[in-house]
């Protein structure tokens, strides 16, 4: 991977996700866990489709990812296909451990894909 954000994400536990509030229109930033697969970052909303930032992404898909002073603006794509979501959940379990994922992510009905390219 040649882009700076991809390199910055290597070995990092969390990334700052900035979304646009669907009511306020303001930029809202929060730290989130992620997994990286090739040229994509995958995010899991903590409470699945009930998560506020996920609802914001559905309305305004442009998001920003930032880590260690490097940032990327990209269009996020909600993932609702059960098989794809389960694959992402499995990647989260591999990275963070099954106990952590089950503890912090009680609902696994959606995920979000953010291309790095």
C-alpha positions, 0 to 999 in steps of 0.5 A, a space after each residue: 500500500 502506497 498511501 500515507 493513511 494506510 501506512 499510518 494505520 499499521 499497528 494502530 488500535 483505533 482511528 478517529 472517525 469524523 462524520 457529519 451530524 444528520 440534524 446539526 450538520 456539524 462535524 462529529 469526531 470519535 475514536 473507533 476500532 477498525 480493521 484494515 483489509 487491502 485498500 479498505 478500512 472496516 468499522 463496526 458500530 458498537 450498537 450496530 444499526 442503532 449507533 448514531 454515527 452509523 445513522 449519520 453515515 447513512 445520510 452523509 457518507 463522506 467521512 474522515 479517518 485520522 491517525 497520528 496527524 494523517 487523515 483521509 476523506 472518503 465515502 463510507 459504504 454501509 454493509 448490511 449483508 449478513 455474510 460480509 458483516 460476519 467476516 468483518 466481525 471475525 476480523 475484529 475478533 482476530 485483531 482485538 480478541 473475541 472477549 473484547 469484541 463480544 463485550 464492546 459490540 453487542 449487536 452485529 447487524 451492520 458494518 461500514 467500509 471506507 476505501 483508502 484509495 
